[in-house]
Amino acid sequence: MPHYVDRWLKIVTQSNDSIKVLKLELDDTDHRFGFGPFSVNKYYYLPPDVLKAKLITKLELSGIIRVDKLFENHRIRFSMLQILSLRKVYLGHEQALDDLISGCPMIEDLTFEDCFGLEN
């Protein structure tokens, strides 16, 4: 399953420089793929291709998604991002989250709902 999502995100982010909204929702209630709140290593890693969507204004991620690896090793610049919504995703650590938010100077609406992986 992950390689299909990776391929789709790569096509979307590279084929159109004017992507404004990116919403990725991976269901975490079904457990068909062995995912669950205690199997973080099986969560989907958001690929670096997402960082190429420079004109994005709204990013919504929900479900069995890990953003820690993406945000910890990349300089994130979503200069046009106004809305960031993270629901039930694995955030990892505070530094990754700080890096993300500091690269979004236009942010107006920030939502974290049922996210986990942070100490504070």
N, C-alpha and C positions, 0 to 999 in steps of 0.2 A: 503494500500500500504506500509506504513513504516515497518510493521513487516516482510514482504517478503524481503525487502532490508536488514533489520537487520539480518535475518536468512542467507541470501546469504553471507553477509560480514563475519558473524561468521564462516560459513563453509570454506570460502576461506582463512581467516586468521589463523584458527586453524588446518586445514587439511594439510597445506603445509607450512613448515618453510622456503621454498625458494622463496616465493613470491617476485618478484622484481619490478613489476609495478602494481599499483592500480589506475584505472581510473573509476570514478563514475560521470556520467552525468545525471542529472534529468532535463528534459525539463521544462523551466519556461514560455514558450510562449503559451502553450496550455490552461492553466487555467481550465482544466477539474476537477481538484481536489481542486479548490478554492484557488490556490496559486497565488501570485502576489507580486509586490514590496512593497505593503503596508500591507501585512498580514504575517509578519515575524514569528509570533507564529505558523503558519501552515507549516513552512519550515521543512524539514527533518533534524533531529538531527543525526549527525554522531556518531555512537556508539563507546564505549571504545574498542571494539574488534579490531578496526583498529590499535590501539596502539600496538597490539601484533605482527604486521608484522614488526619485527625488522630489517630484511634484505632488506627492500624496498629501491629501488634507485630512483623511480619516483612515485610521487603522484599527480594526477590530479583530481580536484574537480570542477564541473561546474553545475550551476543551483540553484535550490531551496534547498540548503543545508546550515545548520547552523553549524559552527565549534566552536562557542564561548563556549558552555557548555563543550565540549570535552577538549578543550585546557586550560580552566581556572582552572580545579580542578585536573589535572593529570600532573605528571612529564613526559614530552614527550622526548623520546630518539629515534630518527631515525638516528642512527650513520652512516648509509650508504646512506642516502637520498642525492641525487645530484640535482634532479629537483623537484621543487614544483610549481605547477600551480593552482591558484585559480581564477575562473571566475564566476562572478555573484553570489558569495556566501555571506552569512552574517557572518562577522568576529567578531562582538561584540565590543571588546574593545582592546586597545593597549597592555595591560598586557598579554592577551591570545596569541596575535601575537608574542610578545617578547619571551614568554615561548616556543612557537613552534620553532622560528628561532634559539634561543639559544641551543636547543636540536638537531640541525642539523649541526654539524661541517663540513660536507663534501659538503654543498650546493654550487652549481655552477651556477644554473639558477633558478631565483625567479621571478614569474610572478603573478601580481595582476591586474585583468582586470574587470572593472565594479563591484567591490566588494563594499559593504556598511556596515555601522554599526560602523565605526571608527569616532572619533571626529576630529582627525588630519590626 
